[in-house]
């Protein structure tokens, strides 16, 4: 079980923001931190990892204190059993992909996990290349594989799949869930992709302006947003076209293209490339921008 009591003054786009959260996360659960940019989601991951020191509070993991401001206790990052995948890849530039993964092995650990990850995350053609020859998406895949090498107690993921195409993202979601369950990991994920959140999460913690505003199962959190909807689908806006007094929005959902009739107020803040939630209200689809 993870018990968090975190206080930290952070700089936000609107000025100074006080992060003030208290949360308990069950061992073996996969919990998503969800909310707008600048709400404090990544800062929470960094404080758990020991990369950002809280102004006050505590971090307790499975009965062991990792941080306590009153007791002046603060474990170093390398003393915390965590796997990290943040938005910056932090790969060693002088090492090949395979060497980056091998460097993460602990003493006496079976190196077979490296070959397994290279195969599962499809890094075989890249394993002898160095990071500066890789694309951003390829680097993210390497960073994800490296975080899994030690099979950590806690896996911290800050939108690790956002740079990948849909088919690879789905495959890695499946692999993450398999690893999470097989090794009873406690996983904290930051994601703006509602379909990913719904598929992967046991619980969602919604953050706004540094505070927890809601917490619950994915279905409860998202069904509460629009009570009475018959279905909810997520997709990407491909085109917005005006026809007389209405708009037709083309939304890619998986491999299917859905055209939704929308009013001007619904599309006013939409742009091509935005992620949207498509919801039914009786038989009329409703669009809502997400993330």
Helices and strands as residue ranges (DSSP letters): E 2-12, E 15-25, E 30-34, H 41-49, E 56-61, E 64-68, E 73-74, G 77-79, E 82-85, H 97-103, H 112-120, G 131-133, H 136-148, E 154-158, H 166-182, E 186-190, H 194-200, E 203-208, E 211-216, H 218-225, E 232-243, E 246-253, E 256-262, H 264-267, E 275-281, E 284-289
